[in-house]
Amino acid sequence: MVALSAVLPALYLPGLVHDFFDLKIYMSAMDWWRVGHPLYDYVQPDRVQGELYFTYPPFSALLLWPFGLLRLGATVAIFTALTVLAVVLTTRWLVMPVIDRHGLPRTFTLVTAVLLVLAVEGIRETITFGQINMLLVVLILADLLFAVPRARRWAGVGVGLATALKIFPGIFIVYLLVTRRWRAAAVASATAAAATLLAAAIAPRDSWRFWTHELWATERVGRTDIVGNQSLFGLLSRFTAPEKPDRLLWLLLVAVVAGYGLWRAARAARAGDPLTGLTLTGLVGSLASPITWTHHIYWFVPAVVLLADAALSANRPDEARRRRWLAALAVGITALTIYGVVTFQAWGVAPVRTRDPLDFLLQNTYVLLSLLLLVALPMRSRLRAENRTNWTDLPSSHDRR
């Protein structure tokens, strides 16, 4: 733990060049909007991607608007503190059931887990770019680990708010539908619609423009071929750059991946395993989205927790081989996501093309890991009363597929 604490600052050094770049775009866009300009006319030049715009839905803009009244340093401090707090909170939610189930030392295990999560490239990029991703993760996990399994009245609100803030979490409404959580899916949809309509009432022109035009203009977000885009569309773009990939091929791949991933997620949910279900869904969303920056892919974190939990549970003599495989996969994913795909690689500003097998592996590491986890992520298939956890009111087990 001491060694990890010492190494952590060094991992953040390359990210310091980001200098809260995304957060500065948000705040500049708020200043632009505040004086009466159309929100989605704001543009900022970038040496790698040409021109960058404000791309969030209008509801996000409403929440970001007050921060534009603060000094930039204060906004940076608030965003950083909230992200770190969200990492601590969500890591505790994920790790404490494993600690309790296997009798691990609480403080040491939890602190080590938090430090490891802070070391993951996606979290480093979230902090150093000034992104809001961990706010979305808190909303999603609170909803799908606690409210939905316990059939709370407000189940679905968190997913709905997250969807209104950044579109991508809408994949979890699909998850609620395929798992037949009809009421929660309806609440999530209604919450997202209400938040969107609130934004439309306050900023009707900007809302109309976003939903009828800007949402579909992927070029506003940035180049799709750069290595930071770890989606299926990004992978295809690196084969065809500087041309766009065939949309029909992409849609066919998305249909196959989404169908299989959501099928497994539904099976996990029916077995009383919401963490596996939502993790598979998050991976599906990351693969299916046209743009999935490295800081969007939080879902490797719960995946590693599930793998470690499964490895600790495979304690019978006949499970030794399985235990080694699960432990190796958990360690491998942890190492790869800490090293990352962009932090220590200089891919340059020219169109990025996949030229040989090694380039393919390096440039698409997260895409390939996500595909692997869709197949290999262990799923708890039988429930035992003695393994109750705070993930759900149902008992948990570790006889996995």
C-alpha positions as CSV (number, residue, x, y, z in Angstrom):
1,M,0.0,0.0,0.0
2,V,2.9,2.4,0.8
3,A,4.6,1.6,-2.5
4,L,1.3,2.2,-4.4
5,S,0.9,5.5,-2.6
6,A,4.4,6.5,-3.7
7,V,3.8,5.5,-7.3
8,L,0.4,7.1,-7.7
9,P,1.7,10.7,-8.1
10,A,4.0,9.5,-10.9
11,L,1.1,8.0,-12.8
12,Y,-0.7,11.4,-12.7
13,L,2.3,13.3,-14.1
14,P,1.6,12.6,-17.8
15,G,-2.0,13.7,-17.2
16,L,-1.0,17.1,-15.9
17,V,-0.6,18.2,-19.5
18,H,-4.4,18.0,-19.9
19,D,-4.6,20.8,-17.4
20,F,-8.4,20.3,-16.9
21,F,-8.9,20.8,-20.6
22,D,-12.5,19.5,-20.8
23,L,-13.6,21.4,-17.7
24,K,-12.2,24.6,-19.2
25,I,-14.2,24.0,-22.3
26,Y,-17.4,23.6,-20.2
27,M,-16.7,26.8,-18.3
28,S,-15.9,28.8,-21.4
29,A,-19.0,27.5,-23.0
30,M,-21.0,28.6,-20.0
31,D,-19.5,32.1,-20.2
32,W,-20.3,32.2,-23.9
33,W,-23.9,31.1,-23.2
34,R,-24.4,33.5,-20.3
35,V,-23.9,36.5,-22.5
36,G,-26.5,35.4,-25.0
37,H,-24.8,33.3,-27.6
38,P,-26.3,30.0,-28.8
39,L,-24.8,27.3,-26.5
40,Y,-23.9,24.9,-29.3
41,D,-22.1,27.5,-31.4
42,Y,-19.3,27.5,-28.9
43,V,-16.1,26.1,-30.5
44,Q,-12.5,25.8,-29.3
45,P,-9.5,24.9,-31.5
46,D,-7.5,21.8,-30.7
47,R,-4.2,20.8,-32.4
48,V,-5.2,17.1,-32.4
49,Q,-8.9,17.1,-33.3
50,G,-9.3,20.4,-35.0
51,E,-12.4,22.0,-33.4
52,L,-14.1,21.0,-30.2
53,Y,-17.6,22.0,-29.2
54,F,-19.8,21.8,-26.1
55,T,-21.6,18.5,-26.7
56,Y,-23.5,17.7,-23.5
57,P,-27.3,17.8,-23.4
58,P,-29.0,21.0,-22.3
59,F,-29.8,19.5,-18.9
60,S,-26.0,19.1,-18.2
61,A,-25.6,22.8,-19.2
62,L,-28.1,23.8,-16.6
63,L,-26.2,22.0,-13.9
64,L,-22.8,23.4,-15.1
65,W,-24.0,27.0,-15.5
66,P,-23.6,28.0,-11.8
67,F,-20.0,26.7,-11.8
68,G,-19.2,29.3,-14.5
69,L,-19.9,32.0,-11.9
70,L,-16.9,30.7,-9.8
71,R,-13.3,31.3,-10.3
72,L,-11.8,28.5,-12.4
73,G,-9.5,27.3,-9.6
74,A,-12.5,26.9,-7.3
75,T,-14.4,24.9,-9.9
76,V,-11.3,22.7,-10.5
77,A,-11.0,22.0,-6.7
78,I,-14.7,21.2,-6.4
79,F,-14.8,18.8,-9.4
80,T,-11.6,17.1,-8.2
81,A,-12.8,16.7,-4.7
82,L,-16.2,15.3,-5.8
83,T,-14.5,12.8,-8.2
84,V,-12.2,11.5,-5.4
85,L,-15.2,11.3,-3.0
86,A,-17.1,9.4,-5.7
87,V,-14.2,7.0,-6.1
88,V,-14.1,6.3,-2.4
89,L,-17.8,5.9,-2.1
90,T,-18.3,3.6,-5.1
91,T,-15.2,1.5,-4.3
92,R,-16.6,0.9,-0.8
93,W,-19.9,-0.2,-2.3
94,L,-18.1,-2.7,-4.5
95,V,-15.4,-4.0,-2.2
96,M,-17.1,-4.2,1.3
97,P,-19.2,-7.2,0.4
98,V,-16.1,-9.0,-0.8
99,I,-14.2,-8.0,2.4
100,D,-17.1,-9.2,4.6
101,R,-17.6,-12.5,2.7
102,H,-14.0,-13.6,2.8
103,G,-12.9,-12.1,6.1
104,L,-10.3,-9.8,4.6
105,P,-8.7,-6.9,6.7
106,R,-11.1,-4.1,6.2
107,T,-9.1,-0.9,6.4
108,F,-6.1,-2.3,4.5
109,T,-8.2,-3.9,1.7
110,L,-10.4,-0.9,1.2
111,V,-7.6,1.7,1.2
112,T,-5.6,-0.5,-1.3
113,A,-8.6,-0.8,-3.5
114,V,-9.2,2.9,-3.5
115,L,-5.6,3.6,-4.4
116,L,-5.8,1.0,-7.2
117,V,-8.9,2.6,-8.6
118,L,-7.3,6.1,-8.5
119,A,-4.4,4.6,-10.4
120,V,-6.6,3.3,-13.3
121,E,-6.1,5.4,-16.5
122,G,-9.8,6.1,-16.9
123,I,-10.0,7.7,-13.4
124,R,-6.8,9.6,-13.9
125,E,-8.1,11.0,-17.2
126,T,-11.4,11.8,-15.5
127,I,-9.6,13.9,-12.9
128,T,-7.0,15.6,-15.1
129,F,-9.5,16.5,-17.9
130,G,-12.1,17.6,-15.3
131,Q,-14.8,15.2,-16.4
132,I,-18.2,14.4,-14.7
133,N,-18.0,10.6,-15.3
134,M,-17.9,9.6,-11.6
135,L,-21.1,11.5,-10.9
136,L,-22.8,9.3,-13.4
137,V,-21.3,6.2,-11.9
138,V,-22.6,7.1,-8.4
139,L,-26.1,7.6,-9.8
140,I,-26.0,4.3,-11.7
141,L,-24.5,2.2,-9.0
142,A,-26.8,3.6,-6.3
143,D,-29.8,2.8,-8.4
144,L,-28.9,-0.6,-9.8
145,L,-27.1,-2.1,-6.7
146,F,-29.5,-0.8,-4.1
147,A,-32.8,0.8,-5.2
148,V,-33.7,-1.6,-8.1
149,P,-33.0,-4.9,-6.3
150,R,-34.9,-3.7,-3.3
151,A,-37.8,-2.4,-5.4
152,R,-37.6,1.0,-3.8
153,R,-40.2,3.6,-5.0
154,W,-37.4,5.8,-6.4
155,A,-35.7,2.9,-8.3
156,G,-34.8,4.2,-11.7
157,V,-34.4,7.9,-10.8
158,G,-30.6,7.6,-10.7
159,V,-30.4,6.0,-14.1
160,G,-32.8,8.6,-15.5
161,L,-30.9,11.5,-14.2
162,A,-27.6,10.1,-15.5
163,T,-29.2,9.6,-19.0
164,A,-30.5,13.2,-19.1
165,L,-26.9,14.3,-18.2
166,K,-25.0,12.3,-20.8
167,I,-27.1,10.0,-23.0
168,F,-24.7,7.0,-22.7
169,P,-26.4,5.8,-19.4
170,G,-29.5,5.2,-21.4
171,I,-28.1,1.7,-22.0
172,F,-29.1,0.9,-18.4
173,I,-32.7,1.7,-19.2
174,V,-32.4,-1.0,-21.9
175,Y,-30.9,-3.2,-19.1
176,L,-34.0,-2.6,-16.9
177,L,-36.2,-3.5,-19.8
178,V,-34.4,-6.8,-20.7
179,T,-34.5,-7.8,-17.0
180,R,-38.2,-7.0,-16.8
181,R,-37.9,-4.3,-14.2
182,W,-40.8,-2.5,-15.8
183,R,-41.5,0.0,-13.1
184,A,-37.9,1.0,-12.7
185,A,-37.5,1.3,-16.5
186,A,-40.6,3.5,-16.6
187,V,-39.4,5.7,-13.7
188,A,-36.0,6.0,-15.3
189,S,-37.5,7.0,-18.7
190,A,-39.9,9.5,-17.0
191,T,-37.1,11.0,-15.0
192,A,-34.9,11.5,-18.1
193,A,-37.9,12.9,-20.0
194,A,-38.8,15.3,-17.1
195,A,-35.2,16.6,-16.8
196,T,-35.0,17.0,-20.6
197,L,-38.3,18.9,-20.7
198,L,-37.2,21.1,-17.8
199,A,-34.1,22.1,-19.8
200,A,-36.3,22.6,-22.9
201,A,-38.6,25.0,-20.9
202,I,-35.6,27.0,-19.8
203,A,-33.5,26.9,-23.0
204,P,-36.0,25.9,-25.8
205,R,-33.9,26.9,-28.8
206,D,-30.7,25.2,-27.6
207,S,-32.7,22.1,-26.6
208,W,-34.4,21.9,-30.0
209,R,-31.0,22.3,-31.8
210,F,-29.3,19.6,-29.7
211,W,-32.0,16.9,-30.0
212,T,-32.7,17.5,-33.7
213,H,-29.1,18.1,-35.0
214,E,-26.1,18.2,-32.6
215,L,-26.8,14.9,-31.0
216,W,-26.2,13.1,-34.4
217,A,-23.1,15.1,-35.3
218,T,-20.4,12.9,-34.0
219,E,-17.7,15.0,-35.5
220,R,-18.4,17.7,-32.9
221,V,-17.0,15.3,-30.2
222,G,-13.7,14.8,-32.0
223,R,-11.9,12.4,-34.4
224,T,-13.2,8.8,-34.2
225,D,-9.9,7.2,-35.2
226,I,-7.6,8.4,-32.4
227,V,-6.6,5.8,-29.9
228,G,-8.4,7.5,-27.1
229,N,-11.7,6.3,-28.7
230,Q,-12.0,2.7,-27.4
231,S,-15.3,1.7,-29.0
232,L,-16.1,-0.6,-31.8
233,F,-16.5,2.4,-34.1
234,G,-13.1,3.6,-33.0
235,L,-11.5,0.2,-33.8
236,L,-13.1,0.2,-37.3
237,S,-12.1,3.8,-37.8
238,R,-8.4,2.9,-37.2
239,F,-8.7,0.4,-40.1
240,T,-10.2,2.9,-42.5
241,A,-8.7,6.3,-41.4
242,P,-8.9,8.9,-42.7
243,E,-12.1,7.6,-44.2
244,K,-15.1,6.8,-42.0
245,P,-15.9,3.0,-41.6
246,D,-18.9,1.4,-43.1
247,R,-21.9,2.2,-41.0
248,L,-23.8,-1.0,-41.8
249,L,-20.8,-3.2,-40.7
250,W,-20.6,-1.2,-37.5
251,L,-24.3,-1.5,-36.8
252,L,-24.2,-5.3,-37.4
253,L,-21.3,-5.6,-34.9
254,V,-23.1,-3.5,-32.4
255,A,-26.2,-5.6,-32.7
256,V,-24.3,-8.8,-32.1
257,V,-22.3,-7.4,-29.2
258,A,-25.3,-5.8,-27.6
259,G,-27.5,-8.8,-28.1
260,Y,-25.0,-11.2,-26.5
261,G,-23.9,-8.8,-23.7
262,L,-27.5,-7.9,-22.7
263,W,-28.5,-11.6,-22.8
264,R,-25.8,-12.4,-20.3
265,A,-26.7,-9.3,-18.2
266,A,-30.3,-10.5,-18.0
267,R,-29.2,-13.9,-16.9
268,A,-27.1,-12.4,-14.2
269,A,-29.9,-10.2,-13.0
270,R,-32.3,-13.2,-12.9
271,A,-29.7,-15.1,-10.8
272,G,-29.8,-12.2,-8.2
273,D,-26.4,-10.9,-9.3
274,P,-26.9,-7.2,-10.1
275,L,-23.2,-6.2,-10.1
276,T,-22.4,-8.6,-12.9
277,G,-25.5,-7.5,-14.8
278,L,-24.7,-3.8,-14.7
279,T,-21.0,-4.4,-15.4
280,L,-21.8,-6.3,-18.6
281,T,-24.3,-3.6,-19.6
282,G,-21.7,-0.9,-19.0
283,L,-19.2,-2.8,-21.2
284,V,-21.9,-3.1,-23.9
285,G,-22.5,0.6,-23.8
286,S,-18.8,1.4,-24.1
287,L,-18.4,-0.9,-27.1
288,A,-21.6,0.3,-28.8
289,S,-21.2,4.1,-28.5
290,P,-19.6,5.8,-31.5
291,I,-17.3,7.7,-29.2
292,T,-16.0,6.1,-26.0
293,W,-13.0,8.0,-24.5
294,T,-10.8,6.1,-22.1
295,H,-12.3,8.1,-19.2
296,H,-15.7,6.8,-20.1
297,I,-14.8,3.1,-19.3
298,Y,-15.2,2.8,-15.6
299,W,-16.6,-0.7,-16.0
300,F,-13.3,-2.5,-15.7
301,V,-13.3,-1.6,-12.0
302,P,-16.3,-3.7,-11.0
303,A,-15.2,-6.4,-13.5
304,V,-11.9,-6.8,-11.5
305,V,-13.8,-6.9,-8.2
306,L,-16.0,-9.7,-9.6
307,L,-13.0,-11.6,-10.9
308,A,-11.2,-11.3,-7.6
309,D,-14.3,-12.3,-5.7
310,A,-14.7,-15.4,-7.9
311,A,-11.0,-16.3,-7.5
312,L,-11.3,-16.1,-3.7
313,S,-14.4,-18.2,-3.8
314,A,-12.9,-21.0,-5.9
315,N,-11.3,-22.7,-2.9
316,R,-12.1,-26.4,-3.5
317,P,-9.2,-28.6,-4.7
318,D,-10.9,-29.2,-8.0
319,E,-11.2,-25.4,-8.6
320,A,-7.4,-24.6,-8.4
321,R,-7.1,-24.1,-12.1
322,R,-10.1,-21.9,-12.3
323,R,-8.9,-19.9,-9.4
324,R,-5.5,-19.3,-11.1
325,W,-7.2,-18.2,-14.3
326,L,-9.6,-15.8,-12.6
327,A,-6.7,-14.3,-10.5
328,A,-4.5,-13.9,-13.5
329,L,-7.3,-12.2,-15.5
330,A,-8.0,-9.8,-12.6
331,V,-4.3,-8.9,-12.2
332,G,-3.8,-8.6,-16.0
333,I,-6.7,-6.2,-16.4
334,T,-5.6,-4.2,-13.4
335,A,-2.1,-3.9,-14.9
336,L,-3.3,-3.0,-18.4
337,T,-5.8,-0.4,-17.2
338,I,-3.3,1.2,-14.9
339,Y,-0.7,1.5,-17.8
340,G,-3.5,2.5,-20.1
341,V,-3.7,2.9,-23.9
342,V,-2.9,6.7,-24.2
343,T,-1.0,7.9,-21.2
344,F,2.4,6.5,-22.0
345,Q,1.9,6.2,-25.8
346,A,2.7,8.9,-28.3
347,W,0.4,8.2,-31.2
348,G,0.8,11.6,-32.8
349,V,-1.7,13.9,-34.4
350,A,-2.0,12.2,-37.9
351,P,-4.8,9.8,-38.7
352,V,-4.2,6.6,-36.7
353,R,-4.2,3.4,-38.7
354,T,-3.9,-0.2,-37.6
355,R,-0.8,-1.5,-39.5
356,D,0.2,-4.7,-37.9
357,P,-0.9,-7.2,-35.2
358,L,1.0,-5.5,-32.4
359,D,-0.4,-2.1,-33.4
360,F,-3.9,-3.6,-33.4
361,L,-3.4,-5.0,-29.9
362,L,-2.0,-1.8,-28.5
363,Q,-4.4,0.6,-30.2
364,N,-7.5,-1.4,-29.2
365,T,-6.6,-2.8,-25.8
366,Y,-9.8,-1.6,-24.0
367,V,-12.0,-2.7,-26.9
368,L,-10.5,-6.2,-26.8
369,L,-10.6,-6.4,-23.0
370,S,-14.3,-5.4,-23.1
371,L,-15.1,-8.1,-25.6
372,L,-13.2,-10.7,-23.6
373,L,-15.1,-9.7,-20.4
374,L,-18.4,-10.0,-22.2
375,V,-17.6,-13.7,-22.6
376,A,-15.4,-14.5,-19.6
377,L,-16.9,-12.4,-16.7
378,P,-18.0,-14.9,-14.1
379,M,-21.7,-14.9,-13.2
380,R,-23.1,-16.1,-9.9
381,S,-25.7,-18.7,-10.8
382,R,-26.9,-20.1,-7.4
383,L,-27.9,-18.2,-4.3
384,R,-26.9,-19.1,-0.8
385,A,-28.5,-17.5,2.3
386,E,-25.2,-17.4,4.2
387,N,-23.7,-15.1,1.7
388,R,-25.9,-12.0,2.1
389,T,-24.3,-8.8,1.0
390,N,-25.2,-5.1,0.9
391,W,-25.4,-5.2,-3.0
392,T,-28.9,-6.4,-2.7
393,D,-31.4,-7.8,-0.3
394,L,-30.9,-11.2,-1.9
395,P,-28.2,-13.6,-0.9
396,S,-25.1,-13.9,-3.1
397,S,-23.1,-17.0,-4.2
398,H,-19.9,-17.8,-5.9
399,D,-20.7,-20.9,-7.9
400,R,-20.2,-19.3,-11.2
401,R,-20.6,-20.3,-14.8
